[in-house]
Each structure stands twice: as C-alpha cells, then as structure tokens.
Amino acid sequence: MSTFNRVVMLIAALLLICVPVFLLLVGLGVLSANQINAATGYRNALGALEGFSASSFSDIGSRILLAIVGILVALVSLLLLLRELTFGRSVTRKALIDETPGRETAITAQAVRRLAEGAATEAGAASPKCYLTSKNRRYEVSCDIQILGTQDFAELASHTRHNIRRVLEEQRVPIKDVEITVQGTASQE
C-alpha cells in the first residue's frame, strides 16, 4: 500500500474513532456543542446535533440499537487503525534484486509471498498460506500448509521448504530462512 493510501486510511480510522466519541460526549452532556466547536470549528455539523441528547431516545430498544451501532463503528475503526500500525517485526515492502545502476529491479513483498505460496503448491502442499517478516533486508518466510491424504508430513515439509527456497533464490530474492508448519490434512474433493 502506498504512503498516500496509508495516510488516508489512518486519517479515516482516526475520524471514525473521534466522531463517535464526540457524539457520545455531547449526548451524555459531558461536553457542550460550543466546546467542541471551539476545538474543531465544525459549527455547521454540530448545529444539527445540538438537539441530540440521551433523552431523545426514550425507549430501551432504540438505546440498545444505538449502542450496538456505536460499538460496531468503534470496533471497525479500531481495526482499521491497528491495521495501519505495525507491531512486531516489520516487512520490507520492496526488495532490490538487481542494484546495477540503470537496471535497478525491485520485487514487492506481496510478489514474494505469492511466489512462496506457488512454490509450496508446486511441491504438493495443499492450501499454503505464507507470511513474511524481514531482517536486514532479507525475508524470513513462514508457511502454513496442509497435506493430502496419506502423504508423509516430514517429507512434504522438507520438500516444500526446499522448493520455496529454490524458487526464491532463482528469482534472486534475498532470503534468510524458510519455516514450514503442517496444519493438518486437507479434504480431497
């Protein structure tokens, strides 16, 4: 995701968190509309909300519905915000494959992940799901796979690891380690 898209998503997530909080504070009478207008300058939007208060919803059903909608909006906003923040190890967005001046070539992390999943499928693994982390501009690949029927777990994991490493090295992707986890058996249809 480009930097511009990340900034837009971050602003949207923060707005989706702040607006319900301000509405809740106005509705409960903690803040007045004038205080929020002094801080934000959004008088036109707040003018429509001045008559809004907790007493506007007299029956319990509408209050419960409003609370559920508010909680859902807050959870979606929090999810969007956490998705934009990076925790744990970071993933290099692009890796330089060829650094020759005039012939610079880069590969994205998503392309590396798809290459790894394709190599795992080629090796005989079912439903591969690969995850990337990076350290010192080299990728660490962790791949969860399933086996089909009576395949040998250890042999398939070893073959899959070798095949992922081979495919990524052929593409000159800087690779540090490949870890395979067998999650179980896949249904044969």
N, CA and C atoms as an extended XYZ file, in Angstrom:
567
Properties=species:S:1:pos:R:3:atomname:S:1:resname:S:1:resid:I:1 pbc="F F F"
N         0.857       -1.161        0.000 N   MET     1
C         0.000        0.000        0.000 CA  MET     1
C         0.906        1.227        0.000 C   MET     1
N         0.596        2.184       -0.849 N   SER     2
C         1.433        3.364       -0.954 CA  SER     2
C         1.294        4.241        0.291 C   SER     2
N         2.230        5.141        0.452 N   THR     3
C         2.232        6.027        1.612 CA  THR     3
C         0.982        6.898        1.632 C   THR     3
N         0.586        7.394        0.474 N   PHE     4
C        -0.620        8.226        0.402 CA  PHE     4
C        -1.838        7.441        0.879 C   PHE     4
N        -1.981        6.201        0.405 N   ASN     5
C        -3.122        5.386        0.824 CA  ASN     5
C        -3.097        5.107        2.318 C   ASN     5
N        -1.906        4.881        2.865 N   ARG     6
C        -1.782        4.626        4.299 CA  ARG     6
C        -2.182        5.859        5.104 C   ARG     6
N        -1.787        7.042        4.646 N   VAL     7
C        -2.143        8.282        5.352 CA  VAL     7
C        -3.651        8.496        5.306 C   VAL     7
N        -4.262        8.275        4.140 N   VAL     8
C        -5.711        8.435        4.013 CA  VAL     8
C        -6.441        7.455        4.929 C   VAL     8
N        -5.988        6.189        4.961 N   MET     9
C        -6.622        5.191        5.828 CA  MET     9
C        -6.446        5.556        7.296 C   MET     9
N        -5.287        6.069        7.665 N   LEU    10
C        -5.044        6.466        9.046 CA  LEU    10
C        -5.952        7.624        9.455 C   LEU    10
N        -6.102        8.612        8.582 N   ILE    11
C        -6.989        9.749        8.880 CA  ILE    11
C        -8.438        9.276        8.988 C   ILE    11
N        -8.868        8.418        8.056 N   ALA    12
C       -10.248        7.906        8.098 CA  ALA    12
C       -10.496        7.114        9.377 C   ALA    12
N        -9.514        6.287        9.778 N   ALA    13
C        -9.674        5.498       11.001 CA  ALA    13
C        -9.762        6.403       12.227 C   ALA    13
N        -8.925        7.430       12.286 N   LEU    14
C        -8.968        8.354       13.420 CA  LEU    14
C       -10.284        9.119       13.461 C   LEU    14
N       -10.786        9.531       12.295 N   LEU    15
C       -12.080       10.220       12.260 CA  LEU    15
C       -13.208        9.294       12.699 C   LEU    15
N       -13.140        8.042       12.288 N   LEU    16
C       -14.182        7.097       12.679 CA  LEU    16
C       -14.148        6.795       14.175 C   LEU    16
N       -13.027        7.034       14.804 N   ILE    17
C       -12.944        6.862       16.253 CA  ILE    17
C       -13.381        8.148       16.955 C   ILE    17
N       -12.911        9.304       16.485 N   CYS    18
C       -13.176       10.581       17.162 CA  CYS    18
C       -14.638       11.009       17.069 C   CYS    18
N       -15.248       10.870       15.907 N   VAL    19
C       -16.621       11.353       15.737 CA  VAL    19
C       -17.585       10.647       16.684 C   VAL    19
N       -17.581        9.304       16.780 N   PRO    20
C       -18.498        8.676       17.744 CA  PRO    20
C       -18.206        9.059       19.192 C   PRO    20
N       -16.932        9.267       19.516 N   VAL    21
C       -16.592        9.667       20.885 CA  VAL    21
C       -17.161       11.050       21.178 C   VAL    21
N       -16.994       12.000       20.240 N   PHE    22
C       -17.557       13.337       20.445 CA  PHE    22
C       -19.073       13.291       20.524 C   PHE    22
N       -19.708       12.473       19.668 N   LEU    23
C       -21.166       12.350       19.721 CA  LEU    23
C       -21.621       11.786       21.067 C   LEU    23
N       -20.896       10.810       21.559 N   LEU    24
C       -21.230       10.222       22.851 CA  LEU    24
C       -21.070       11.253       23.970 C   LEU    24
N       -19.993       12.025       23.929 N   LEU    25
C       -19.769       13.039       24.961 CA  LEU    25
C       -20.825       14.145       24.921 C   LEU    25
N       -21.258       14.538       23.714 N   VAL    26
C       -22.321       15.539       23.594 CA  VAL    26
C       -23.629       14.941       24.087 C   VAL    26
N       -23.911       13.705       23.688 N   GLY    27
C       -25.160       13.049       24.077 CA  GLY    27
C       -25.274       12.852       25.574 C   GLY    27
N       -24.162       12.573       26.235 N   LEU    28
C       -24.182       12.380       27.686 CA  LEU    28
C       -24.064       13.688       28.460 C   LEU    28
N       -23.851       14.780       27.756 N   GLY    29
C       -23.781       16.078       28.412 CA  GLY    29
C       -22.425       16.391       29.028 C   GLY    29
N       -21.406       15.608       28.724 N   VAL    30
C       -20.064       15.858       29.264 CA  VAL    30
C       -19.464       17.095       28.606 C   VAL    30
N       -19.643       17.224       27.303 N   LEU    31
C       -19.166       18.394       26.566 CA  LEU    31
C       -20.363       19.065       25.907 C   LEU    31
N       -20.279       20.352       25.792 N   SER    32
C       -21.323       21.054       25.050 CA  SER    32
C       -20.866       21.214       23.608 C   SER    32
N       -21.835       21.472       22.753 N   ALA    33
C       -21.518       21.664       21.342 CA  ALA    33
C       -20.592       22.858       21.145 C   ALA    33
N       -20.712       23.867       21.978 N   ASN    34
C       -19.849       25.049       21.869 CA  ASN    34
C       -18.395       24.715       22.180 C   ASN    34
N       -18.156       23.830       23.129 N   GLN    35
C       -16.784       23.437       23.449 CA  GLN    35
C       -16.147       22.679       22.278 C   GLN    35
N       -16.912       21.795       21.667 N   ILE    36
C       -16.379       21.045       20.533 CA  ILE    36
C       -16.176       21.975       19.345 C   ILE    36
N       -17.088       22.913       19.151 N   ASN    37
C       -16.935       23.868       18.061 CA  ASN    37
C       -15.691       24.721       18.267 C   ASN    37
N       -15.391       25.099       19.493 N   ALA    38
C       -14.195       25.889       19.763 CA  ALA    38
C       -12.934       25.085       19.432 C   ALA    38
N       -12.976       23.769       19.639 N   ALA    39
C       -11.802       22.932       19.377 CA  ALA    39
C       -11.687       22.542       17.910 C   ALA    39
N       -12.829       22.318       17.237 N   THR    40
C       -12.768       21.797       15.870 CA  THR    40
C       -13.200       22.797       14.804 C   THR    40
N       -14.076       23.728       15.132 N   GLY    41
C       -14.558       24.685       14.146 CA  GLY    41
C       -15.640       24.137       13.224 C   GLY    41
N       -16.221       23.028       13.553 N   TYR    42
C       -17.255       22.425       12.721 CA  TYR    42
C       -18.654       22.812       13.225 C   TYR    42
N       -18.962       24.080       13.177 N   ARG    43
C       -20.227       24.583       13.702 CA  ARG    43
C       -21.434       24.084       12.913 C   ARG    43
N       -21.327       24.015       11.615 N   ASN    44
C       -22.476       23.581       10.806 CA  ASN    44
C       -22.860       22.140       11.136 C   ASN    44
N       -21.887       21.273       11.264 N   ALA    45
C       -22.183       19.875       11.574 CA  ALA    45
C       -22.736       19.748       12.985 C   ALA    45
N       -22.203       20.545       13.902 N   LEU    46
C       -22.660       20.463       15.281 CA  LEU    46
C       -24.016       21.126       15.487 C   LEU    46
N       -24.353       22.083       14.632 N   GLY    47
C       -25.654       22.740       14.736 CA  GLY    47
C       -26.788       21.734       14.600 C   GLY    47
N       -26.595       20.739       13.759 N   ALA    48
C       -27.621       19.712       13.581 CA  ALA    48
C       -27.667       18.760       14.777 C   ALA    48
N       -26.618       18.750       15.579 N   LEU    49
C       -26.552       17.808       16.696 CA  LEU    49
C       -26.885       18.427       18.054 C   LEU    49
N       -27.149       19.731       18.105 N   GLU    50
C       -27.393       20.375       19.395 CA  GLU    50
C       -28.608       19.808       20.115 C   GLU    50
N       -29.621       19.460       19.362 N   GLY    51
C       -30.819       18.919       19.985 CA  GLY    51
C       -30.670       17.439       20.335 C   GLY    51
N       -29.566       16.854       19.946 N   PHE    52
C       -29.321       15.433       20.189 CA  PHE    52
C       -28.874       15.223       21.636 C   PHE    52
N       -29.570       14.366       22.332 N   SER    53
C       -29.182       14.029       23.697 CA  SER    53
C       -29.686       12.629       24.008 C   SER    53
N       -29.283       12.095       25.133 N   ALA    54
C       -29.702       10.754       25.521 CA  ALA    54
C       -31.211       10.689       25.717 C   ALA    54
N       -31.837       11.817       26.083 N   SER    55
C       -33.284       11.818       26.299 CA  SER    55
C       -34.063       11.755       24.978 C   SER    55
N       -33.376       11.959       23.841 N   SER    56
C       -34.035       11.848       22.542 CA  SER    56
C       -34.474       10.422       22.266 C   SER    56
N       -33.816        9.478       22.904 N   PHE    57
C       -34.153        8.065       22.727 CA  PHE    57
C       -34.799        7.579       24.008 C   PHE    57
N       -36.132        7.639       24.029 N   SER    58
C       -36.858        7.340       25.261 CA  SER    58
C       -37.033        5.850       25.514 C   SER    58
N       -37.178        5.042       24.475 N   ASP    59
C       -37.385        3.618       24.735 CA  ASP    59
C       -36.055        2.858       24.751 C   ASP    59
N       -36.044        1.757       25.459 N   ILE    60
C       -34.825        0.981       25.672 CA  ILE    60
C       -34.326        0.333       24.382 C   ILE    60
N       -35.247       -0.031       23.481 N   GLY    61
C       -34.869       -0.682       22.230 CA  GLY    61
C       -34.001        0.205       21.353 C   GLY    61
N       -34.381        1.476       21.224 N   SER    62
C       -33.592        2.379       20.383 CA  SER    62
C       -32.243        2.696       21.028 C   SER    62
N       -32.185        2.729       22.346 N   ARG    63
C       -30.904        2.953       23.021 CA  ARG    63
C       -29.957        1.768       22.819 C   ARG    63
N       -30.502        0.556       22.878 N   ILE    64
C       -29.676       -0.633       22.660 CA  ILE    64
C       -29.179       -0.660       21.220 C   ILE    64
N       -30.045       -0.344       20.269 N   LEU    65
C       -29.655       -0.313       18.861 CA  LEU    65
C       -28.562        0.725       18.627 C   LEU    65
N       -28.711        1.904       19.214 N   LEU    66
C       -27.705        2.947       19.094 CA  LEU    66
C       -26.382        2.510       19.710 C   LEU    66
N       -26.423        1.828       20.846 N   ALA    67
C       -25.202        1.341       21.487 CA  ALA    67
C       -24.509        0.288       20.625 C   ALA    67
N       -25.281       -0.625       20.038 N   ILE    68
C       -24.696       -1.658       19.184 CA  ILE    68
C       -24.042       -1.037       17.956 C   ILE    68
N       -24.718       -0.087       17.323 N   VAL    69
C       -24.149        0.590       16.155 CA  VAL    69
C       -22.870        1.334       16.545 C   VAL    69
N       -22.898        2.010       17.680 N   GLY    70
C       -21.702        2.728       18.142 CA  GLY    70
C       -20.544        1.793       18.419 C   GLY    70
N       -20.812        0.658       19.031 N   ILE    71
C       -19.747       -0.314       19.320 CA  ILE    71
C       -19.182       -0.882       18.028 C   ILE    71
N       -20.046       -1.202       17.068 N   LEU    72
C       -19.569       -1.728       15.786 CA  LEU    72
C       -18.699       -0.712       15.047 C   LEU    72
N       -19.134        0.555       15.035 N   VAL    73
C       -18.337        1.595       14.382 CA  VAL    73
C       -16.985        1.750       15.082 C   VAL    73
N       -16.980        1.715       16.399 N   ALA    74
C       -15.725        1.833       17.144 CA  ALA    74
C       -14.808        0.649       16.879 C   ALA    74
N       -15.359       -0.572       16.809 N   LEU    75
C       -14.531       -1.751       16.545 CA  LEU    75
C       -13.936       -1.727       15.143 C   LEU    75
N       -14.739       -1.346       14.145 N   VAL    76
C       -14.227       -1.247       12.784 CA  VAL    76
C       -13.136       -0.179       12.711 C   VAL    76
N       -13.346        0.923       13.386 N   SER    77
C       -12.348        1.995       13.405 CA  SER    77
C       -11.062        1.534       14.066 C   SER    77
N       -11.183        0.837       15.170 N   LEU    78
C       -10.001        0.330       15.861 CA  LEU    78
C        -9.259       -0.676       14.999 C   LEU    78
N        -9.993       -1.535       14.298 N   LEU    79
C        -9.374       -2.496       13.396 CA  LEU    79
C        -8.607       -1.790       12.288 C   LEU    79
N        -9.213       -0.770       11.690 N   LEU    80
C        -8.530       -0.004       10.649 CA  LEU    80
C        -7.278        0.677       11.183 C   LEU    80
N        -7.373        1.216       12.383 N   LEU    81
C        -6.225        1.891       12.977 CA  LEU    81
C        -5.107        0.904       13.273 C   LEU    81
N        -5.436       -0.230       13.875 N   LEU    82
C        -4.409       -1.224       14.198 CA  LEU    82
C        -3.790       -1.826       12.952 C   LEU    82
N        -4.556       -1.922       11.893 N   ARG    83
C        -4.024       -2.460       10.640 CA  ARG    83
C        -2.952       -1.547       10.054 C   ARG    83
N        -3.083       -0.258       10.287 N   GLU    84
C        -2.112        0.693        9.760 CA  GLU    84
C        -0.876        0.825       10.635 C   GLU    84
N        -0.984        0.447       11.885 N   LEU    85
C         0.166        0.492       12.775 CA  LEU    85
C         0.903       -0.834       12.672 C   LEU    85
N         2.204       -0.800       12.695 N   THR    86
C         2.968       -2.039       12.578 CA  THR    86
C         3.478       -2.435       13.950 C   THR    86
N         3.160       -3.661       14.334 N   PHE    87
C         3.645       -4.211       15.584 CA  PHE    87
C         4.567       -5.376       15.267 C   PHE    87
N         5.474       -5.665       16.157 N   GLY    88
C         6.364       -6.801       15.940 CA  GLY    88
C         7.372       -6.487       14.865 C   GLY    88
N         7.733       -7.504       14.129 N   ARG    89
C         8.719       -7.333       13.072 CA  ARG    89
C         8.105       -6.657       11.863 C   ARG    89
N         8.885       -5.867       11.231 N   SER    90
C         8.396       -5.201       10.037 CA  SER    90
C         8.725       -6.043        8.808 C   SER    90
N         8.024       -5.751        7.743 N   VAL    91
C         8.257       -6.425        6.480 CA  VAL    91
C         8.730       -5.387        5.484 C   VAL    91
N         9.858       -5.644        4.859 N   THR    92
C        10.361       -4.767        3.823 CA  THR    92
C         9.360       -4.770        2.677 C   THR    92
N         8.871       -3.618        2.302 N   ARG    93
C         7.838       -3.531        1.264 CA  ARG    93
C         8.365       -3.935       -0.106 C   ARG    93
N         9.601       -3.585       -0.392 N   LYS    94
C        10.229       -3.931       -1.677 CA  LYS    94
C        11.651       -4.379       -1.414 C   LYS    94
N        12.076       -5.379       -2.144 N   ALA    95
C        13.461       -5.848       -2.047 CA  ALA    95
C        14.133       -5.606       -3.388 C   ALA    95
N        15.331       -5.047       -3.344 N   LEU    96
C        16.096       -4.831       -4.567 CA  LEU    96
C        16.721       -6.154       -4.990 C   LEU    96
N        16.451       -6.547       -6.229 N   ILE    97
C        17.012       -7.781       -6.766 CA  ILE    97
C        18.263       -7.484       -7.562 C   ILE    97
N        18.231       -6.424       -8.330 N   ASP    98
C        19.391       -6.016       -9.122 CA  ASP    98
C        19.668       -4.551       -8.808 C   ASP    98
N        20.834       -4.275       -8.259 N   GLU    99
C        21.184       -2.913       -7.873 CA  GLU    99
C        22.104       -2.233       -8.878 C   GLU    99
N        22.268       -2.827      -10.061 N   THR   100
C        23.118       -2.244      -11.090 CA  THR   100
C        22.526       -0.907      -11.517 C   THR   100
N        23.334        0.171      -11.509 N   PRO   101
C        22.807        1.479      -11.921 CA  PRO   101
C        22.208        1.420      -13.327 C   PRO   101
N        20.999        1.926      -13.434 N   GLY   102
C        20.286        1.921      -14.699 CA  GLY   102
C        19.469        0.664      -14.929 C   GLY   102
N        19.698       -0.384      -14.124 N   ARG   103
C        18.956       -1.642      -14.274 CA  ARG   103
C        18.364       -2.081      -12.934 C   ARG   103
N        18.096       -1.123      -12.054 N   GLU   104
C        17.558       -1.460      -10.743 CA  GLU   104
C        16.238       -2.211      -10.898 C   GLU   104
N        16.123       -3.318      -10.181 N   THR   105
C        14.918       -4.135      -10.219 CA  THR   105
C        14.498       -4.437       -8.796 C   THR   105
N        13.226       -4.222       -8.504 N   ALA   106
C        12.706       -4.476       -7.160 CA  ALA   106
C        11.527       -5.436       -7.253 C   ALA   106
N        11.292       -6.163       -6.173 N   ILE   107
C        10.152       -7.066       -6.083 CA  ILE   107
C         9.401       -6.725       -4.796 C   ILE   107
N         8.078       -6.698       -4.857 N   THR   108
C         7.287       -6.334       -3.680 CA  THR   108
C         7.127       -7.528       -2.751 C   THR   108
N         6.796       -7.251       -1.512 N   ALA   109
C         6.596       -8.307       -0.521 CA  ALA   109
C         5.424       -9.200       -0.920 C   ALA   109
N         4.394       -8.625       -1.516 N   GLN   110
C         3.241       -9.425       -1.947 CA  GLN   110
C         3.653      -10.403       -3.045 C   GLN   110
N         4.522       -9.969       -3.959 N   ALA   111
C         5.001      -10.865       -5.013 CA  ALA   111
C         5.844      -11.995       -4.419 C   ALA   111
N         6.654      -11.688       -3.411 N   VAL   112
C         7.454      -12.720       -2.749 CA  VAL   112
C         6.531      -13.730       -2.072 C   VAL   112
N         5.495      -13.243       -1.410 N   ARG   113
C         4.547      -14.134       -0.738 CA  ARG   113
C         3.843      -15.037       -1.752 C   ARG   113
N         3.430      -14.477       -2.875 N   ARG   114
C         2.762      -15.277       -3.909 CA  ARG   114
C         3.718      -16.300       -4.520 C   ARG   114
N         4.976      -15.921       -4.723 N   LEU   115
C         5.970      -16.874       -5.227 CA  LEU   115
C         6.129      -18.041       -4.256 C   LEU   115
N         6.213      -17.731       -2.964 N   ALA   116
C         6.380      -18.773       -1.954 CA  ALA   116
C         5.167      -19.692       -1.915 C   ALA   116
N         3.967      -19.134       -1.984 N   GLU   117
C         2.762      -19.961       -1.974 CA  GLU   117
C         2.676      -20.827       -3.226 C   GLU   117
N         3.072      -20.286       -4.371 N   GLY   118
C         3.093      -21.071       -5.605 CA  GLY   118
C         4.102      -22.205       -5.536 C   GLY   118
N         5.265      -21.932       -4.961 N   ALA   119
C         6.283      -22.972       -4.816 CA  ALA   119
C         5.818      -24.067       -3.864 C   ALA   119
N         5.085      -23.699       -2.824 N   ALA   120
C         4.563      -24.693       -1.880 CA  ALA   120
C         3.516      -25.566       -2.559 C   ALA   120
N         2.652      -24.965       -3.359 N   THR   121
C         1.651      -25.733       -4.094 CA  THR   121
C         2.323      -26.669       -5.095 C   THR   121
N         3.355      -26.165       -5.766 N   GLU   122
C         4.107      -26.964       -6.730 CA  GLU   122
C         4.761      -28.181       -6.059 C   GLU   122
N         5.143      -28.024       -4.803 N   ALA   123
C         5.785      -29.111       -4.062 CA  ALA   123
C         4.781      -30.152       -3.579 C   ALA   123
N         3.488      -29.878       -3.695 N   GLY   124
C         2.477      -30.845       -3.295 CA  GLY   124
C         1.702      -30.469       -2.048 C   GLY   124
N         1.961      -29.295       -1.500 N   ALA   125
C         1.237      -28.848       -0.306 CA  ALA   125
C        -0.144      -28.333       -0.700 C   ALA   125
N        -1.092      -28.521        0.187 N   ALA   126
C        -2.454      -28.031       -0.053 CA  ALA   126
C        -2.698      -26.783        0.785 C   ALA   126
N        -3.419      -25.840        0.233 N   SER   127
C        -3.815      -24.605        0.920 CA  SER   127
C        -2.660      -23.897        1.628 C   SER   127
N        -1.569      -23.585        0.903 N   PRO   128
C        -0.462      -22.895        1.579 CA  PRO   128
C        -0.822      -21.445        1.908 C   PRO   128
N        -0.405      -20.997        3.072 N   LYS   129
C        -0.588      -19.604        3.499 CA  LYS   129
C         0.760      -19.148        4.039 C   LYS   129
N         1.410      -18.253        3.308 N   CYS   130
C         2.757      -17.815        3.676 CA  CYS   130
C         2.720      -16.419        4.294 C   CYS   130
N         3.613      -16.209        5.254 N   TYR   131
C         3.754      -14.924        5.944 CA  TYR   131
C         5.214      -14.513        5.851 C   TYR   131
N         5.441      -13.218        5.739 N   LEU   132
C         6.798      -12.709        5.609 CA  LEU   132
C         7.155      -11.792        6.761 C   LEU   132
N         8.382      -11.871        7.178 N   THR   133
C         8.988      -10.857        8.028 CA  THR   133
C        10.342      -10.572        7.410 C   THR   133
N        10.949       -9.489        7.778 N   SER   134
C        12.252       -9.198        7.196 CA  SER   134
C        13.199       -8.687        8.261 C   SER   134
N        14.444       -9.022        8.074 N   LYS   135
C        15.506       -8.594        8.966 CA  LYS   135
C        16.732       -8.349        8.110 C   LYS   135
N        17.301       -7.164        8.248 N   ASN   136
C        18.470       -6.778        7.455 CA  ASN   136
C        18.210       -6.924        5.959 C   ASN   136
N        17.020       -6.516        5.524 N   ARG   137
C        16.622       -6.515        4.116 CA  ARG   137
C        16.587       -7.914        3.505 C   ARG   137
N        16.428       -8.951        4.338 N   ARG   138
C        16.293      -10.325        3.870 CA  ARG   138
C        14.999      -10.893        4.444 C   ARG   138
N        14.269      -11.628        3.624 N   TYR   139
C        12.972      -12.154        4.028 CA  TYR   139
C        13.097      -13.450        4.813 C   TYR   139
N        12.239      -13.564        5.818 N   GLU   140
C        12.031      -14.815        6.527 CA  GLU   140
C        10.620      -15.259        6.168 C   GLU   140
N        10.491      -16.442        5.588 N   VAL   141
C         9.208      -16.953        5.115 CA  VAL   141
C         8.708      -18.006        6.091 C   VAL   141
N         7.479      -17.836        6.539 N   SER   142
C         6.814      -18.822        7.384 CA  SER   142
C         5.574      -19.268        6.625 C   SER   142
N         5.469      -20.572        6.371 N   CYS   143
C         4.387      -21.057        5.528 CA  CYS   143
C         3.619      -22.158        6.252 C   CYS   143
N         2.308      -21.985        6.359 N   ASP   144
C         1.419      -22.995        6.933 CA  ASP   144
C         0.831      -23.785        5.770 C   ASP   144
N         0.951      -25.115        5.834 N   ILE   145
C         0.452      -25.956        4.752 CA  ILE   145
C        -0.427      -27.064        5.309 C   ILE   145
N        -1.149      -27.701        4.418 N   GLN   146
C        -1.904      -28.904        4.748 CA  GLN   146
C        -1.442      -29.997        3.808 C   GLN   146
N        -1.626      -31.251        4.212 N   ILE   147
C        -1.228      -32.356        3.356 CA  ILE   147
C        -2.462      -33.046        2.816 C   ILE   147
N        -2.272      -33.763        1.745 N   LEU   148
C        -3.359      -34.514        1.137 CA  LEU   148
C        -3.234      -35.980        1.542 C   LEU   148
N        -4.278      -36.519        2.118 N   GLY   149
C        -4.367      -37.947        2.418 CA  GLY   149
C        -3.222      -38.543        3.200 C   GLY   149
N        -2.512      -39.473        2.570 N   THR   150
C        -1.508      -40.272        3.279 CA  THR   150
C        -0.086      -39.809        3.027 C   THR   150
N         0.131      -38.569        2.662 N   GLN   151
C         1.484      -38.067        2.439 CA  GLN   151
C         2.261      -38.063        3.751 C   GLN   151
N         3.578      -38.192        3.638 N   ASP   152
C         4.457      -38.148        4.794 CA  ASP   152
C         4.666      -36.684        5.197 C   ASP   152
N         4.320      -36.356        6.450 N   PHE   153
C         4.417      -34.971        6.938 CA  PHE   153
C         5.832      -34.416        6.782 C   PHE   153
N         6.798      -35.130        7.319 N   ALA   154
C         8.178      -34.643        7.334 CA  ALA   154
C         8.736      -34.497        5.925 C   ALA   154
N         8.458      -35.479        5.078 N   GLU   155
C         8.976      -35.426        3.710 CA  GLU   155
C         8.373      -34.257        2.943 C   GLU   155
N         7.058      -34.071        3.061 N   LEU   156
C         6.407      -32.967        2.365 CA  LEU   156
C         6.904      -31.617        2.886 C   LEU   156
N         7.050      -31.472        4.200 N   ALA   157
C         7.542      -30.210        4.772 CA  ALA   157
C         8.951      -29.914        4.272 C   ALA   157
N         9.810      -30.929        4.258 N   SER   158
C        11.181      -30.753        3.789 CA  SER   158
C        11.212      -30.395        2.306 C   SER   158
N        10.412      -31.096        1.504 N   HIS   159
C        10.361      -30.823        0.067 CA  HIS   159
C         9.798      -29.423       -0.198 C   HIS   159
N         8.785      -29.036        0.554 N   THR   160
C         8.197      -27.703        0.390 CA  THR   160
C         9.201      -26.618        0.759 C   THR   160
N         9.903      -26.793        1.872 N   ARG   161
C        10.929      -25.828        2.289 CA  ARG   161
C        11.992      -25.670        1.200 C   ARG   161
N        12.461      -26.801        0.700 N   HIS   162
C        13.495      -26.774       -0.336 CA  HIS   162
C        12.985      -26.086       -1.602 C   HIS   162
N        11.758      -26.388       -2.000 N   ASN   163
C        11.205      -25.812       -3.228 CA  ASN   163
C        10.986      -24.300       -3.095 C   ASN   163
N        10.493      -23.839       -1.948 N   ILE   164
C        10.313      -22.395       -1.733 CA  ILE   164
C        11.663      -21.690       -1.799 C   ILE   164
N        12.653      -22.245       -1.107 N   ARG   165
C        13.991      -21.636       -1.112 CA  ARG   165
C        14.553      -21.603       -2.532 C   ARG   165
N        14.397      -22.698       -3.285 N   ARG   166
C        14.923      -22.781       -4.651 CA  ARG   166
C        14.276      -21.726       -5.546 C   ARG   166
N        12.940      -21.630       -5.496 N   VAL   167
C        12.223      -20.681       -6.358 CA  VAL   167
C        12.615      -19.243       -6.024 C   VAL   167
N        12.673      -18.913       -4.743 N   LEU   168
C        13.023      -17.541       -4.362 CA  LEU   168
C        14.473      -17.212       -4.704 C   LEU   168
N        15.372      -18.175       -4.530 N   GLU   169
C        16.773      -17.925       -4.891 CA  GLU   169
C        16.949      -17.790       -6.396 C   GLU   169
N        16.181      -18.552       -7.189 N   GLU   170
C        16.234      -18.409       -8.647 CA  GLU   170
C        15.811      -17.009       -9.077 C   GLU   170
N        14.886      -16.413       -8.334 N   GLN   171
C        14.428      -15.062       -8.635 CA  GLN   171
C        15.302      -13.998       -7.964 C   GLN   171
N        16.370      -14.423       -7.315 N   ARG   172
C        17.335      -13.557       -6.618 CA  ARG   172
C        16.687      -12.729       -5.504 C   ARG   172
N        15.687      -13.317       -4.851 N   VAL   173
C        15.051      -12.668       -3.706 CA  VAL   173
C        15.947      -12.912       -2.499 C   VAL   173
N        16.310      -11.861       -1.758 N   PRO   174
C        17.148      -12.058       -0.577 CA  PRO   174
C        16.374      -12.807        0.514 C   PRO   174
N        16.776      -14.035        0.784 N   ILE   175
C        16.047      -14.906        1.702 CA  ILE   175
C        16.952      -15.283        2.864 C   ILE   175
N        16.399      -15.244        4.063 N   LYS   176
C        17.163      -15.631        5.248 CA  LYS   176
C        16.791      -17.033        5.702 C   LYS   176
N        15.489      -17.296        5.842 N   ASP   177
C        15.061      -18.577        6.371 CA  ASP   177
C        13.667      -18.908        5.848 C   ASP   177
N        13.387      -20.215        5.768 N   VAL   178
C        12.065      -20.688        5.392 CA  VAL   178
C        11.613      -21.670        6.462 C   VAL   178
N        10.433      -21.430        7.022 N   GLU   179
C         9.875      -22.302        8.058 CA  GLU   179
C         8.530      -22.832        7.576 C   GLU   179
N         8.356      -24.144        7.682 N   ILE   180
C         7.130      -24.784        7.238 CA  ILE   180
C         6.417      -25.374        8.450 C   ILE   180
N         5.112      -25.140        8.550 N   THR   181
C         4.289      -25.725        9.606 CA  THR   181
C         3.153      -26.493        8.951 C   THR   181
N         3.068      -27.797        9.250 N   VAL   182
C         1.975      -28.609        8.725 CA  VAL   182
C         0.789      -28.445        9.667 C   VAL   182
N        -0.322      -27.947        9.122 N   GLN   183
C        -1.511      -27.653        9.927 CA  GLN   183
C        -2.482      -28.825       10.040 C   GLN   183
N        -2.340      -29.813        9.172 N   GLY   184
C        -3.256      -30.946        9.199 CA  GLY   184
C        -3.482      -31.456        7.799 C   GLY   184
N        -4.541      -32.212        7.614 N   THR   185
C        -4.842      -32.769        6.306 CA  THR   185
C        -5.964      -31.987        5.647 C   THR   185
N        -5.870      -31.888        4.340 N   ALA   186
C        -6.892      -31.193        3.553 CA  ALA   186
C        -7.867      -32.218        3.025 C   ALA   186
N        -9.114      -31.822        2.881 N   SER   187
C       -10.118      -32.727        2.343 CA  SER   187
C        -9.876      -32.904        0.850 C   SER   187
N        -9.990      -34.137        0.390 N   GLN   188
C        -9.803      -34.409       -1.035 CA  GLN   188
C       -11.151      -34.408       -1.705 C   GLN   188
N       -11.312      -33.532       -2.659 N   GLU   189
C       -12.604      -33.430       -3.351 CA  GLU   189
C       -12.460      -33.835       -4.776 C   GLU   189
